[in-house]
């Protein structure tokens, strides 16, 4: 199993949309995928029509009494399960802090799932906290959405530093361009500047109304409109990530 | 929360809507080819589990379920899985490996499923359950539909128990909801011409002590005959090496039954078959020996971890010889002689014995006859094995090994005549002793084999061959060392087998008065 986190410090950059669409793309390739909605807002759960509620809440994530896999819900798509969010996740860092070796805890909780899934994709809350430390520590790759703006690129520097500090030596940082509007000159310029950095994934995700409409359709773009450029872009982005981290069914 | 309902036909869609209510959304359609897998002797079913392969658009996923109709563990597999050892390391291999061991996984039934997937959503649009409506075609070995069924699966989401239970109640009105996929499974197996548990290398007979000996012996021989025939196709197709092994065991047991139970079937008739069964044993011997070498390669590699590379030419040489030996086995099994043997032996077993040809023990109850033979075989072993001491000569151990086999066969033939509780420890003790005797003999045979392979290898010289020969020399030394260990272990095991407790056990259980 490979664990991949979708994380950035900045909100509103298309992180959850990417998590849901990438998870769907992976599952459609036959990869047994678990999407873990760790964001207390529960948007990923909402998109996949799963009630954002976890029996036992944040404690279940930290305490080692139950198997996390028991809480996974099937979605309406083959090979794709979801570990739902819970509003109590807003206190997850406090729960973690009370545990022994908190930074290693999430990795430990995921270990029993190794045989059941090929991919565990974590949709993290957009903040810096003990939770992000534990997630980065548990992950083989950290996928970071970056919108073409100076501020967002500064954020990437902070993320890079953080992953370098708290990740394992093999934790890969994989930034990609999100919400790119090709009609805007500044977007194009910044996009070229980003792609000059070889660590960036080559595929960028366009800003698209079909992605915004996910809140209405409550399904990944590719599940309802597979031929849309945004759907194709998420598939291509997933294939790049799968290649980089050697993830496959 | 998982329910499966199986119906002969698809219910009208209006009925489906009634059952699932207004929150029912029907989605994608897909076709799945489903193949049930098990070993020829049903080891997976015997362990209470099911293994099947689902193929959709070229994608292959193995499913493993330990509770009938329950949810399954799934594992995508990129290539064909013939043996448990082909599986990637992990949960499934840990489960399937010890069950199947070296037996191949073969198709035992197949389905083509047209699956419509749907969901049950609440007023907030969240999923409460997942539904599969499946048109199932049960396929024959040629892949053509031979039977059909309609299956409804409901997977409830946790926290929505009430809705789920309501739906299950309505489904129950359509049909029962217990072990529904099991029923489809058994039908699919039947279409493939098999039945769960229809083959086992074990004898599993139900003899009665007061049955005439002739009737009992015939039922033993018939079971063995069925096992010989059952394995022929698997030997020829070379599915796994156990087919040949089982065929040889059934042949050996047949010969042993005929020679050890004299005076039950007409002597002149039995004598006509013995040379043919002996021929069958000789025909299949070399191939089996080579199968054992290839199986042992893993042990050889462990014995000589630093010479793994050098052993490769040896393995290739064995594989080549094995190919030739297997072709010879196939030729023999395809020969007129074999066809005649099967035909004549089958007719003999089914045919009646004329009263005037009936030998003296034929009508005697089998109980006392069995006890007399067993106790005689046991006493002979005790006599021959006693006084061999700590370093028994190879020749004596070899003879004792043959005698042990004879006793073992007798115990297995007549097992059902005696209380199982008392038979199990006896067979266990004998088996422990046989492990030593067999191990000693194997080391002997394998060392001799190495000498033979050395001859074939040295035809092509070169440095590589020299290195291989040196490694083989070390291997022979290691085998000799192990042989000595078996030799030393003999005395201890024999003491248990022939000790006063065992003797008393045998004498009381196999009192020539016969089992009561």
Boltz contact constraints between the chains, C-beta under 6 A:
constraints:
  - contact:
      token1: [A, 30]
      token2: [B, 59]
      max_distance: 6.0
  - contact:
      token1: [A, 30]
      token2: [B, 76]
      max_distance: 6.0
  - contact:
      token1: [A, 49]
      token2: [B, 126]
      max_distance: 6.0
  - contact:
      token1: [A, 49]
      token2: [B, 127]
      max_distance: 6.0
  - contact:
      token1: [A, 51]
      token2: [B, 126]
      max_distance: 6.0
  - contact:
      token1: [A, 73]
      token2: [B, 157]
      max_distance: 6.0
  - contact:
      token1: [A, 74]
      token2: [B, 130]
      max_distance: 6.0
  - contact:
      token1: [A, 76]
      token2: [B, 119]
      max_distance: 6.0
  - contact:
      token1: [A, 76]
      token2: [B, 127]
      max_distance: 6.0
  - contact:
      token1: [A, 115]
      token2: [B, 90]
      max_distance: 6.0
  - contact:
      token1: [A, 115]
      token2: [B, 91]
      max_distance: 6.0
  - contact:
      token1: [A, 218]
      token2: [B, 125]
      max_distance: 6.0
  - contact:
      token1: [A, 249]
      token2: [B, 76]
      max_distance: 6.0
